[in-house]
Structure formats: structure tokens, C-alpha cells
Amino acid sequence: EPPADFICPITTEVMSDPVTAADGHSYERSAIERWLATKSTSPLTGEELEFTRLFPNHTLRRMIRQWQEA
């Protein structure tokens, strides 16, 4: 069973390309990009996002890969 932090809140699947949004939460890149194409709110909180730029979450990606290889 994967740790909860490894699961994208949009897809409910283990992330392969996690990014962090302005709400401080991590999402699968393709899923949050689709979300932001039509919305400017956080999928988790519903609050308006200050900006829509996404940042790679290298640490989370590394942790997921280590878990998958174990």
C-alpha cells in the first residue's frame, strides 16, 4: 500500500511526475495542468490560487521511485 503522500489527490493514483502548486500540495503534473486549464482554484481547498505556476517536487519523486524499487 503506497504512502498517502505518494497519491495524487486528483487521480487517486501514485504520482510519476509530482509538482507542487501554489496551495502547497503536490499533484501529478498532467492532472493539475488539466485542472488549471479551466480553473484557478485549488482542487483540495477550493481557494483561489495566487498563481498557476507549478514547481517540480524532486524530493517526492525520488521517494516514490525508492518505494517502487523496494
N, C-alpha and C positions, 0 to 999 in steps of 0.2 A: 504494500500500500504506500503510495508516494506521500511525502510530507505535504501538508495543505499549502504551504508557500510555493510549491512547485506547480500548482494547478492554476490555470488561467481562470479568473472569475467569469469571463465571457464564454469561453468554450468548454469549461469544466474538464479540460484535458491537460496533461503535462506539457509545459511550455518547451519549445525548442529554441525560440528567439525572443527571450523576455526583454521587455523595455519598461521603463518607469515613466509614468505620466505625471502631470502637474499635481495630481491628487496624492502623490507619494506611493501609489500602488503599482504593482507590476502586472503586465498583461502580455499575451502573445502578440507580437508585432502586427501580424496580418489582421487579427481580430480587432485590436484597438484602432488600427488605421481605418478599417471598415466602419467602426463606430463613429470615429471623428469625421468621416466623410459627410455625415448627415446630422451630427450632434456636437455640441460644445460643452457637454456636461460629463461628470464622472459616472461611469457605469455602476460604481459601487455606492456613491453617496448621493448622486443626483445633483450635486452642487455644480455651479458654473466653473469651468476650468479657467485659470488665469491665462494659460497659454496652451497651445496644442502640440508643441514640440515634444518629441519622445526621446528618451535617453537610453542607450543600451545598458542592460543590467548584467555586466560581465561576471560579477561575483555569483549571482543567482544562476546564470548559465553554466558556470563552472561546477557549482554544487549539484545541479541537475545531472550534468554529464557524469560526475563522480558517482552519484547514486545509481545511474543507469548501468554503469560499468561494474558496480559491486555485485 
